[in-house]
Amino acid sequence: MLSCLERKSAQKENKSNDAISLTNIDTLNFTSAIRSILQDRDGNYWIGSHQEGVCFYDGKTYRYYTKNDGLPDNQIRSIQEDKHGNIWLGTANGICSYNGEKFTIHTPQTFNVNSGVENTSDYLWFGAGIQFGVYQFDGKMLNYLPFKPLKKDNINDSYSVTAISKNVEGKVWIATYAALFQFDGSKINPIDKSKLAIKEKEYLHIRSILADSKGRTWIGNNGIGVLLYNGDSTINFSEAKGLIHPNSSRNGKHSPAGTLEHVFAITEDSLGNIWFGDRDTGAWRYDGRTMTNYSIDEQLNSPMIWDIYEDHNKDLLFAMQAGGVYKFNGKSFERKF
């Protein structure tokens, strides 16, 4: 059954709401990195930070929520909305939901994935923190679906989930640091490394994943760039486009301009362009033929992008490691939050 930790009384709830920080300044008041973005069905924005909780913006006022207001952790790794309009936050230490009045922390129930699960578009998926598996909210309960770690042959030997993406067939791709998994509706299957074009002395270190509208799977790594998987075979997309430096260490070391080796964010926009956020070289757009590199803001102390999100207005928003959210205007970038 679903269990929760809620505020013990209306009095405590009211005190917590009174303590929420409200400000009318015209920019976001976070000082740490921005990890996640969502625009809800009412047009409000939810902005998740690396250390300072989540911010709600209704177009007029910024409202900030932290552990003091009921969050399980102040690091917000993902934000989703269910079919009832509840906001779900995947944090570094658990999952919570917000119904417009209060936050509820959810304790997952371990689920025997091999017994079969009906996979619907309404289900929400989250990384399970340091545990090897995923959390799945089926509309009633938060389930924990475990998977077994593979043979320890990776220097980045961690199977904590770093990214999740659903494909056009409803299958769920689960990226971890050291391996790639797929949930097919009944069980979680590892993707054999022989299908992922991993060369000798190369290692997966997956930080982002996208199952696009054309049935392709883009796998962003911290070191070996982007792998493009079509179900039967894989190419190193970064290498094919000449975006791996000849002297690259192909690990986590810093890479020079003009490379695409450390990809922490991938998304597809409404026009079918694929966008990549690189730790060292900023934003890249692939239009099906050409790769274009963009600098977000030369004044930022880091070009790293944590999230790329397209809102209801078809505006692309970029969540920055250095703080702030930037909007792409078709040619350049301007700060939105």
Buried (B, 14 or more C-beta within 10 A) or exposed (E): EEEEBEBEEEEEBEEBBEEEBEEEEEEBEBEBBBBBBBBBEEEBBBBBBBBBBBBBBEEEEBBBBBEEBBBBBBBBBBBBBBEEEBBBBBBBBBBBBBEEEBBBBBBBEEBEBEEEBEBEEEBBBBBBBEBBBBBBBBEEBBBBBBBEBBEEEBEBBBBBBBBBBBBEEBBBBBBBBBBBBBBEBEBBBBBEBEBBBBEEEBBBBBBBBBBBEEEBBBBBBBBBBBBBBEEEEBBBBBBEBEBBBEEBEBBBEEBEEEBBBBBBBBBBBEEEBBBBBBBBBBBBBBEEEEBEBBEBBEEBEBBBBBBBBBBEEEBBBBBBBBBBBBBBEEEEBEBBB
